[in-house]
Amino acid sequence: MLPGFQLHLFFLLLHCLEVDLEISLHELGGVSACAQHIIGSFLHPLQVGPLCPFQPVDLLIQCLELCDKHALSASPQALASLRILDQRPDCTQPGLENCTINSCSDKRTIERRRHAPTGPEWDLEQVGVWLDEHGPVPVVNVTWKIQADGGVKALRGSEISVLDESTNKSICVQFSYKLKKELNPTYLKWTFSLDGVVVEPGRTYMLSLFNLPEPDIEDYRLKKQITIPGCADRRIQKAQMCLENGSLWDPNVTTFYKQGRRFLIVVGFKAAQYSERYQVSIQSRGFHCSKNVSKENQTLLNVSFEFGWWQLSHCKMVLMIQPFFVRCKKTCRRPEKIIDLCEYSSPRTSLFKATVGLLAVGVFLACLLWKASHKDPVNTSSSTSKQQPDGFQMQNRRRVLIIYSLDHPLYKNIVLKLCSFMASKCGTEVVLDLLDSTRLGVLGSIQWLDCHRDQTGSSSDKILILCSRGVRAKWRAMCGDKPVCLREDACSAVGDMLSPALSLMVPHFVRSASFEKYILAYFDDVCCEEDVPPPFNITVRYKLMKQFEELFFRIMDTEKREPGRVNHVEGFSEREYFRCPSGGALRDALEAFHAYQLENPQWFEDELLGHSVEIQDMMTDCVPDSTQVGSHVKTKERDLTRDKTGLYMA
């Protein structure tokens, strides 16, 4: 048992060395021999030798000062604490005498603004490395200038402070001087500097500067925030704290390969001065192996890895070396190197792998052929069924009745191009009034619409309503607003088909049994969501062509997202639909109408016909040649009834 006084001093010594009772003397290699002897004498009182010619207690007291000095030099706080290394007693320079440097005082002189000097000007700051009693430390030199004006006569000095924003510690220095002239003897502005401010890499500091005396009502203080570069910067790489983070460590990694029944990799690298332990690891896809190695006074270290080819599924491996420097410890920079083992595999091994790969491919192809030969016979009467992908089969071609408003000739062109795209790319049967003028002329608009509505109710067909400005205006007219007649309706052979369609379909739509038959959509480049009539706000509105793929799945009564997969149709997305001829024509039509709307903001008002006389005149002027109408309709019918598909599901 140690005496109480000796025990107290002993623990003081252990505390200043930052060790505990379980550490061995061998691990105290960085501690002075005198301090090691003291610890040994207290742990083993009978083994005190002639190393230090003092009694244990006296020796402990003698070594405390040396121990404290060693602990200070080894601590990060001592190396990085905010302080000034420049110990100049004054700031005298040619043409300036009696310039002194002192610590700041709380007592400052304040003058009226007209008697106070103007503020200073910032100059450049420089980062570098200085040497102090602990070793090389990073420092910053701050420079400022005095404005060459009449305020020089009232100037009595400058005060500068540096604040570490990480620790909130600061230093403040006051320069006291008097200037007789506005410029120095070389006819330049007077320049002062605070040199040797110890800083820490990566930290941010706030600089504050002002001239003395200060004005009473205005603040001439200058503030500037600076960030010290990291240890990777060449200017401070040689600072002690950067060296202890491995700033100059170049591992110079080398690798040696040997192949036999098992593969051998020998990794060699250069050890660092401030890292005693390293972790070397290699990893690939599904494979990882690491080993720890100690320096033990060696400069070159080697680590061997041995494994079989069967353990690897990928040729390329990542070699990584993790050092443990005294400061960064587990967060130090880790050098990496890519190893390609296939470059070192023997021809025999490569031949074996190629043979196995060919066998695997052959087995796979055989399975595909067997499955294809045992499939049920497929009906090839339609090109639509031929091109249906796995996982999605369209039993019957769906029929879609399209309801729209003839807002403008350019908009009518968009509707026609959409019908062409749906027929040729989607494999759907499109029903449009413009393409069924013969039957429409025989039955009349109400009977024609009612017939198609009844067919939709008894089948899986759908009704697609394309909303636009005309749809919005005509719905409001049906609800009591002023009547609406568009120029294109007056010129059309079939007239306004939207108003009777809404009269028939809105009561039918509100029934829950027929709710799924109706699909609402609008072209967001030329229309908006406000164009949708209020009764249809309860259903989903699709933006075309951005959401055309979702609209297609709605027509097919198929969910886009199913358990375990997401269905996709190639060529239906907003970025793909225009790559086919019909899609390109649709995009051109949309861009043409969009450009027209930008050039003519009042385009819809220009399409409205206000009086019955004007309507009658328009109908007289717009009667087209029957031969041209028939030719146009027949051409469109022939183009839109061709049996084409282009479907691909993923």
Secondary structure, 3 states (H helix, E strand, C coil): CCCHHHHHHHHHHHHHHCCCCCCCHHHHCCCCHHHHHHHHHHHCHHHCCCCCCCCHHHHHHHHHHHHHHHHHHHCHHHHHCCCECCCCCECCECCECCCEEEECCCCCCEECHHHCCCCCEEEEEEEEEEEECCEEEEEEEEEEECCCCHHHHHCCEEEEEEEECCCCCEEEEEEECCCCCCECCCCCECEEEEEEEECCCCCEEEEEEEEECEECCCCCCEEEEEECCCCCCHHHCCCHHHHCCCCCCCCCCEEEEEECCCEEEEEEEECCCCEEEEEEEEEECCEEEEEEEECCCCCEEEEEEEECHHHCCCCEEEEEEEEEECCCHHHCCCCEEEEEHHHHCCHHHHHHHHHHHHHHHHHHHHHHHHHHHCCCCCCCCCHHHHCCCCCCCCCCCCEEEEECCCCCHHHHHHHHHHHHHHHHHCCCEEECHHHCHHHHHHHCHHHHHHHHHHHHHCCCCEEEEECCHHHHHHHHHHCCCCCCCEHHHHHCCCCCCHHHHHHHHHHHHCCHHHHHHEEEEEECCCCCHHHCCHHHHHCCEEEECCCHHHHHHHHCCCCCEECCEECCECCCCCCCHHHCHHHHHHHHHHHHHHHHHHHCCCHHHHHECCCHHHHHHHHHHCCCCHHHHHHHHHHHHHHHCCCCCCCCEC
